[in-house]
Amino acid sequence: MLPEFFEFYNPTKVVYEVGVATDLKPELDIIGIKKYFIISDHIINNVGLVRKVKDGLIEAGYEVTGVYLEVKQDARLNDVKICLEKVETSGAEGIISIGGGSVIDTAKAVNILFSEGGDLVDDYSGAQTLTRPLKPHVVIPTTAGTGSEVTMAAVIYDEDNKEKLAFVDKYLLPNLAVLDPEMVLSLPPKMTAATGMDALTHAVEAYVGTQASPVSDAFAEGAIRLIMQHLVNATKDGSDIEARGGTLIAATMAGIAFTHSMVGCVHSMAHATGALYRVPHGIANGILLPFGMEYNFELITEKLARLAPVMGEDASGLSEEEAARLAIKAVRKLSARLNALGALPLRLRDAGVPEDGLTAIAEGALNDGTSFYNPREMDAEELLPYIQNAY
């Protein structure tokens, strides 16, 4: 059944090519500014990726006005404030972020204040608070998971209150997303698996979400198919350029899907788990995804049944419910293969979550903005058994 209404908005230009991150002149000439500030982290810098991009920029006649490398796990309010000061005093006209979701989200938040001033939390919390385009932002992802290079969202961790704050606005969409498989070759197996499961969660939740459309469904299905084909190989052999490229494209496609259809209870639980117990977002999503699918099962059976063959399962001759169960089984099989490679924990206990903290996760999930887009109304008492099963 077609939705009565949907909209699709995707102004971010996406370029894909092996080695393109060091040859951006054709794309940057279109944007039309010359001075960029780079935001990244020490890990990315230490493997030479920041230098690689920076040298390419300078050779092409662009000025790098400064580099900020202090981004930590999860984009944090304090990092945003410190980075902003450096950007403002550098003379930059735009931002290039090189990294995973934490780096990209930090850059998005910095760009809000760099462009508009004010207080991030007081003035821009929530959705659609911006009134005009921000300064140019170019994103070069070094993980294949968050899809933040094509989303209108940024999630920032408030360390004082131990909660994740969401900022959602069409003007947060970057100007340019640069997909270069060479930029993810150094990603370790555990990060490869975790970020890949993050992308899978984006795609699955977008596909079954309340705001799904034929357009978002197409991107979600494409992302799921690529992840199922390439994630294990990318985890097993980081030098496999085809597998790296497949997962990188999948993450972007999943990002496009969920920025239109949104995500639901898996992300609600994962955000609470990350905020309370510092579990990396991709790991939390990877553990919780099949349990979130089960929580919503009665309302998403038809769509899960359609996903089974996309996930490589033979659903011929099966009932709709049996085929839908196969989709959940396919996720568990993928997780088990990644776990066998030593790359992904399967239970919350293995990720450091205390058993007496499960109720807090259920309650925290209800306060997360993604809970409003879940197919089934979320209730802490009803959600808790699924979290306990994930423990």
Buried (B, 14 or more C-beta within 10 A) or exposed (E): EEEEEBEEEBEBBBBBEEEBBBBBEEBBEEBEBBBBBBBBBEBBBEBEBBEBBBEBBEEBEBBBBBBBBBBBBBBBBEBBBEBBEBBBEBEBBBBBBBBBBBBBBBBBBBBBBBBBEEEBBEEBBEBEBBEEEBBBBBBBBBBBBBBBBBBBBBBBBBEEEEBBBBBBBEBBBBBBBBBBBBBBBBBEBBBBBBBBBBBBBBBBBBBBBBBBBEBBBBBBBBBBBBBBBBBBBBBBEBEBBEBBBBBBBBBBBBBBBBBBBBBBBBBBBBBBBBBBBBBBBBBBBBBBBBBBBBBBBEBBBEBBBBBBBBBBBEBEEBEBBEBBBBBBBBBEBBBEBBBEBEBBBBEBEEBEBEEEBBBBBBBBBBEBBBBEBBBBEBEBEEBBBBBBEBB
